[in-house]
Amino acid sequence: MADNCIFCKIARGEIPATIVYQDERVVAFRDINPGAPVHILIIPREHIASAAEIDASNAALVGYLLQIAAQIAKQENLVDSGYRVVTNIGADAGQSVPHMHFHVLGGRQMAWPPG
């Protein structure tokens, strides 16, 4: 974990968050500035700056994050109505925290293109 990364601090329990799921590999918590009625962030405990750093050494972890996204969507009753899983890579895409994370968004109609 990185010392000054806000998401690493959440994963270590140094910054409070509304945790909806956690285990030895990932932490999922409600976004403090939600873009939908359900907006949950899923982060790996391992510090990976963005999805641009996915390689053979961490690809299984990324698959696990998506598995947890599906589990959380079920937990939040989003499966029947639908939900979106998003990751942003870099400033132009809207990544504001340099720690790879997936957004699980649901509870309202989503527009396309997203922005």
C-alpha positions as CSV (number, residue, x, y, z in Angstrom):
1,M,0.0,0.0,0.0
2,A,1.1,3.6,-0.6
3,D,1.6,5.8,2.4
4,N,-0.2,8.9,1.1
5,C,-2.9,7.3,-1.1
6,I,-6.4,8.0,0.2
7,F,-7.8,4.7,-0.9
8,C,-4.9,2.8,0.7
9,K,-5.7,4.7,3.9
10,I,-9.3,3.6,3.7
11,A,-8.2,0.0,3.1
12,R,-6.0,0.3,6.3
13,G,-8.9,1.7,8.3
14,E,-7.2,5.1,8.8
15,I,-9.9,7.0,7.0
16,P,-13.6,6.2,7.8
17,A,-15.8,4.9,5.0
18,T,-19.1,3.1,4.8
19,I,-17.8,-0.4,4.0
20,V,-20.1,-2.8,2.2
21,Y,-17.6,-5.6,1.7
22,Q,-14.0,-6.4,2.6
23,D,-11.7,-9.3,2.6
24,E,-7.9,-9.9,2.5
25,R,-7.7,-8.7,-1.2
26,V,-10.4,-6.0,-1.7
27,V,-12.5,-3.3,0.1
28,A,-15.8,-1.9,-1.2
29,F,-17.4,1.2,0.1
30,R,-20.0,3.8,-0.7
31,D,-18.8,6.8,-2.7
32,I,-19.0,10.0,-0.7
33,N,-20.1,11.9,-3.8
34,P,-22.5,9.4,-5.4
35,G,-23.4,9.7,-9.1
36,A,-26.3,7.4,-8.7
37,P,-28.6,6.1,-5.9
38,V,-26.2,3.2,-5.5
39,H,-22.6,4.1,-6.0
40,I,-20.0,1.8,-4.6
41,L,-16.2,1.8,-5.1
42,I,-14.3,-1.4,-5.2
43,I,-10.5,-1.2,-4.6
44,P,-7.8,-3.7,-4.3
45,R,-5.8,-3.5,-1.1
46,E,-2.7,-3.7,-3.3
47,H,-1.8,-0.3,-4.6
48,I,-2.2,-0.3,-8.4
49,A,-2.3,3.2,-9.9
50,S,-4.8,2.5,-12.6
51,A,-6.1,-0.2,-14.9
52,A,-3.3,0.8,-17.3
53,E,-1.0,-1.2,-15.0
54,I,-2.9,-4.4,-15.4
55,D,-0.5,-7.2,-16.4
56,A,0.0,-10.9,-15.9
57,S,1.0,-10.4,-12.3
58,N,-2.3,-8.8,-11.2
59,A,-4.8,-9.9,-13.9
60,A,-6.4,-12.5,-11.5
61,L,-6.9,-9.8,-8.9
62,V,-8.8,-7.6,-11.5
63,G,-11.0,-10.6,-12.3
64,Y,-11.7,-11.0,-8.6
65,L,-12.7,-7.3,-8.4
66,L,-15.3,-7.9,-11.1
67,Q,-16.5,-11.0,-9.3
68,I,-17.0,-8.8,-6.2
69,A,-18.8,-6.2,-8.3
70,A,-21.3,-8.8,-9.4
71,Q,-21.7,-10.0,-5.8
72,I,-22.3,-6.4,-4.6
73,A,-24.9,-5.8,-7.4
74,K,-26.8,-8.8,-6.1
75,Q,-26.5,-7.5,-2.5
76,E,-27.8,-4.1,-3.5
77,N,-30.7,-5.5,-5.6
78,L,-29.4,-4.1,-8.8
79,V,-29.4,-7.3,-11.0
80,D,-33.0,-7.1,-12.2
81,S,-33.0,-3.4,-13.2
82,G,-29.3,-3.3,-14.3
83,Y,-26.1,-1.6,-13.2
84,R,-22.9,-0.3,-14.6
85,V,-19.3,-1.1,-13.7
86,V,-16.8,1.5,-14.7
87,T,-13.1,2.3,-14.2
88,N,-11.5,5.5,-15.3
89,I,-7.9,5.7,-16.4
90,G,-6.1,9.0,-16.2
91,A,-7.2,12.6,-15.6
92,D,-9.0,13.1,-19.0
93,A,-11.2,10.0,-18.2
94,G,-12.0,11.4,-14.8
95,Q,-9.7,9.4,-12.5
96,S,-9.3,11.6,-9.5
97,V,-7.6,9.1,-7.2
98,P,-4.5,7.3,-8.5
99,H,-5.5,3.9,-7.2
100,M,-7.3,1.5,-9.5
101,H,-11.0,1.2,-8.6
102,F,-14.2,0.1,-10.1
103,H,-17.5,2.0,-9.7
104,V,-20.7,0.0,-9.3
105,L,-23.5,2.4,-10.3
106,G,-27.2,1.6,-10.2
107,G,-30.7,2.5,-9.0
108,R,-31.5,4.8,-11.9
109,Q,-31.6,4.8,-15.7
110,M,-28.1,5.3,-17.2
111,A,-27.4,7.4,-20.3
112,W,-25.2,6.5,-23.2
113,P,-22.7,7.8,-24.1
114,P,-21.6,8.2,-20.5
115,G,-19.9,11.6,-20.9
